[in-house]
Amino acid sequence: MTAPVRFPRFFVTSPAPCPYLPGRSERKVFTELKGPHSDALNDALGRIGFRRSQSVAYRPSCLDCQACVSVRVAAEEFAASSTQKRNLKRNSDLVATVCRPWSTSEQFELLQRYLGARHPEGGMTNMDEVDFADMVEHTPVTSYVIEYREPSADGVTPGRLVGACLTDKQCDGLSMIYSFYDPDHDTRSGLGNYIILDHIRRTVEMGMPFVYLGYWVEGSPRMQYKVRYRPLERLTRSGWERISESEQDALIAAAVSMPRGTGGEGANKDGLAMGSARVVA
């Protein structure tokens, strides 16, 4: 006789300043991922717009704003643009290694450089190495870190680490939890975009349909890179829907004309500022 599956308890955080749209506040609904059914629960919640942070699944639940929209790339139908093809060629010599979710000092040092250059005012800049280890290692689901290194100089010693991504494997694709990379590389550009392109390739090779990019936030410059991947689907009240080519053309044009902020491609919305929370009835 199997034990009954317990319905998860959901909580909401107190309102806090929105880190993406000035003058607005954010609130999140969340639940704990634990036990033998964590993968299945994470899969189910991921399909309705939840994201994972350590052992918590969360999604925005703001009272007066719906700007955060879950988006995913239809990987099997993806067709790289000319710019994306050049990116793939330029970085094709990188060596990608799938590692268990175990943090290293080398990863943490890269993250610090990335945050200092791309998100100097963000809350994650205060993370220490223990916080980083918690982010990577406290996972109740199937996850790993994909490291991106330059070729080894001697064929033995691992090459220079230039990028990494904490990734969850879901039943219908890969969910990019958080990616970071060398922001000031002398000869490489577009590393964040390359990491996304590599995840699309991996997803196709695994025979799965989607790459989950987290939340697209209209009006936030650092989130506009996500609209550049076609075909793109967004979560609506009626379920997932394909963004039309004409609408995506307009979104890309708007993203190109938008002033570049301190954000950058490849930085998925992640982390859960708990604040005070209450049970959702």
N, C-alpha and C positions, 0 to 999 in steps of 0.2 A: 504494500500500500504506500503510495507516494504522499509526501507531505504537501499540504495545500500551499499554493503560491499566495503570498501576502501582497495585497495592493499597497504600493508605496505611499508614504505620507509626504505631502507637499507642504512647503513653507514659502513665505515671501519675505524679502528683505525690506528694511525701511528705506524710504526714498533717499537718494544721495545725488550729488551733482553728476550730470552725464559727462563722461570723458570724451565724447565725440561731438556733441552739439552744444555750444556755449549757451548758457541761460536755461537749459532744460535739466530735468532730473530723471534719474533712472531707478527702476525697481526690478527685482528678479524673483522668479518662482523657481524653486529648486527641490531636489530630493536626493537622498543618499543612495549610492550604488554599493551594494554589498551582498554577499552570499553567492550561492552557486548559479543564480540566474542573472548575475550582473551583466554579462554580455548580451543576453536576450533583452533585458530591460533597456540597456544603452542603445541597442539597435532600434527598438520600438520608439524610444524617446527621440533619437536622432532623426527619425523620419517625420517627426512633428515639430522639428525646430529646436530641440534641445542641444546643448553643447556640454562637453565634459571638462571639469576642472578637478584633478585629483580624484577623489571618491564621490564627487558631487556632479549631478546633471542639472543644468539650469537653462533658463531662457528668459528673455526680457518680458516683463509684465508691467509696463509703464502705464500710468493712469491716463495721460493726456498725449501720448506719442506712440506711433507705430513705425518709426523710421527704420528700426533694425529689421531687416528682412533676410531670412535664411536663404542661401543660394547654393547651388551645386552644379557642377559641370557634367554634362552628358558625355562621359569619357569615350564611349564607343563611337560616337558621331563627331568627336572633336576634329577640327581641321585647323592646323596651325596657320596663323597669318604670316606674311613675309617677315615681319619683325620677329615673331616667335621662332620661325625657322632659322633665322640668323643667330638667335640666342642659343638654340639647340646646337648649332654647329660650333659656335664660339666656345661653348662649355662642354662639348662632347668628350673631352679628355678627363673630366672629373670622374673620380672613383667613388661610387656610392656604395655604402655598406649598411645593411640592416643590422642594428645592434639591439640587444635586450634593453629594456627601459631602466638603464643604470647610468646615473650622472657621472661626469668626469670633470676634473678641474679645467681641462682644455675646452670643453663645451661651455663651462661657466665663464671663462675668460672671453670667449667669443661672444657670448650673450651680453656681457658687460659692455664690450666695444660697440655692439649693435645698438643696445638701448641708449648708450651715451650719445651716439650720433643721430639716431632716428627717433627716439622717444625720450628726450632728456627730461621732460616734465612729467612723464608717466609714473604711475605708482610702482611699476616693476623695477624702477631704477634703485629702489631701496632694498631689493632682494639681496640676501647673502647666499653663500654656497649651500647652507642648510635649506633655505627656502627653495633654491633651485632643485636640490635633491628631492624635496617633497613634491615639487611640481612634476618631476619626471618619474619618480619611483613609486609614488602612492597611486597606483592604478589597479582597480579590481577587474579590468577588462583586458582584452587582447590588444596590446599596444607595443610600440617599439620606437627607437630613435634611429632615423636614417641620417648617417653622416656623409658629407660630401667633401672629399679631399682632392687636392691636386696630386698628380702622379708622383710616385716616390722617386727621389733623386738617385737612390742606389738600388732600388728594386727590393729592398728589405725593410727599411725604416718607413713607417707610414708617412704619407705626404702631409702637407699643411692642411689643417682643417679650415674650410672656408664657408661651410654652411651646415645646418642641421635642422631636422624637423621632428617634433614629437607627433606621432601618428597613431590613430586608432584604426584597427581593422574591424569594419562592420560587415554585416551579411550582404549588403548591397554596394559596398565600395570602401574607400579610404576617407577618413575624416582627419583633416589637417588641424591638429590642436594648436600648435604654435611652431612657427618657423623663424629662424634667425640666421644671419650670415655676416660675412665681413663687409662692412659698409664703406670701407675706404681702400678696396683692393686696387692696386696700381694698374692692372691690365684687364681685369674682368668687370663687366657690368651686367646688370640684370640677374644677379644671382637669386634673388627672391622669386622672380618669375621662372627661372630655370627649375627651381625646386618644385613649383606647381606643375610645370610641364612634365617633369620626371614622375610626379605622382599620377598624372593622367596616363602616362605610358605604362606605369606599373599596374594601374587599375585595369587597363585593357588586357594586359598580359595575364592577369589573374582571372579574367573572364567576368568582371564585375562592372556594373554600369555607371557608377557615380563617384565623383570626388567632391566631398563636402568642404566648402570654403569658409563656413561660418556665416557671419552676418555682413551683409552689404548695408551701409548706412548712407542714404542719400543726403548730400550736403556736407559729408565729411571727406575732405580731400584724401586722407590716408586710406580710405576704404574703396576708392574708385578703381583701383587696379583690378578688382574682381570682375568688372563688367567686360574685360577684354577677352574672356574665354568663351568660345562659342561651341556648341549651343549651351546656353545658361538657363537653368530653371530656378524659379523662386517659389517659396511657400506662401500660399494665400489662404484665405478663409475656406476656400473650396478645395484646397489641396495643392499639390505641386503643379505649376504650369510653366510652359516654355515661353521665354521672352522672345517676341517676334524679332526678325532680322532688322526691320525698320526701327523698332524701339531701341534695340541694342546699338544700332548705328548712332542713334541720337545720344544714347548714354555714353558711348565711347567718345563722341565728339565733345560732349560736355566735360568729360573727364580730362581730355587733352587740354581744354581751355582753362581748366580750374587751376588756380595757383597751387603749387606744390607746397605742402606743409612739412612739418618735421617727420611725418609718417613716411612709410615707404611700402613698396610691394612686399608681400610675403608675411606681413605681421597680422595674423588672425586675431580677432577679438577673443580674449581668453582671460581666465581668472575670475574669481567670485569674491567681491567685497561683501562679506557677510553682514556686517553691521548687526542690528538686532533683527530677529526674525520671529514670525508667528506661524502657527499651524493654519493651513488653508482648510476650511471646513468642506 
